[in-house]
Amino acid sequence: MTLSYAKHEKVSLRKHQTFNEKWLQDRIAEDPSILGFGDVRLLDRERHTQGGGRLDLLLIDDDAGRRYEVELQLGDTDPSHIIRCIEYWDAEKRRYPGYEHVAVLIAENVTSRFLNVVSLMAGSIPMLAIQLDALSVEDNLILNFTQILDQTELRVDDTDEDAGGGQVDRDYWQNKVGKDLLKFCDQTLNIINETASVQRELNYLRGYIGLQANGISNNFIYMMPKRTKKITHLMFRNSKSKEWTERFVEAGIPAVSNRKGRFRATITPDEFSQHEILIREAITETVQEYAS
């Protein structure tokens, strides 16, 4: 396919009579993937919140258990929209603690003042700031979304433990994810108990499957099975998280780490069998560090 150059002009949606905020909301609702979040779907729009306001868009990534609270702002970012975006995020987080939540502010111009304010919240609020450029190319209007700020890395493994969402039982998880993924969790527990001085049991919570001993939880390792993609996020609290992340990635297993000494490996049941030596080594070292 041969490409040809076409000159574009930037269009201000804030000043446009037809391409307004309602029109923009419709386009995102039709196809949320245009924001670049991956496989997400629309959960709700103009959602009433406890504070009385309305959240523009609520998106969800079913596989990751993540919700995006999206606030739209035509023109420049301003303090009122920053506050509303955070308030909506907080309201949804309190209402549905079993999910990971990310505040998203989309504006036509993400100002430096906004970035300065949000930087003060680093470590507290997971947030994405996205600048929207509406471009007129010949007879077409193109929407280009660019991430200006990504403060979601701090959410990796940081607060999943706090988002248990209440006690459930094994039947709940078996109905939710099936026997194969639960077998994965059982295998993980068996390896843990080969090394742990105090034997652990699985602790079934709505948001994840953790560990407990004598009724006391200690989630140095915990699991988040995902039925849709037949995977389990295996979470580790380990001081060598970066080294372990590199080893898993080199073995072809997706893994991410954060600066607080935790990492997450995303593993299928087949990969568990193929890479059992590596997984067993990571589990054993983590048990020795935190629970031997």
Buried (B, 14 or more C-beta within 10 A) or exposed (E): EEEEEEEBEEBEBBEEEEBEBEEBBEEBBEEBEEBEBEEBEBBBBEBEBEEEBEBBBBBBBBBBBBBBBBBBBBBBBEEEBBEBBBBBBBBBBEEBBBBBBBBBBBBBBBBEEBEEEBEEBEEEBBBBBBBBBBEBEEEEBEBEBEBBBEBBEBBBBBBBBEBBBEEBEEEEBEEBBEEBBBEBBEBBBEBBBEBBEEEBEBBBBBBBBBBBBEEEBBBBBBBBBBBEEBBBBBBBBBEBBBEBBBBBBEBEBBBBBBEEBBBBBBBBBEBBEBBEEBBBBBBBBBBEBBBE
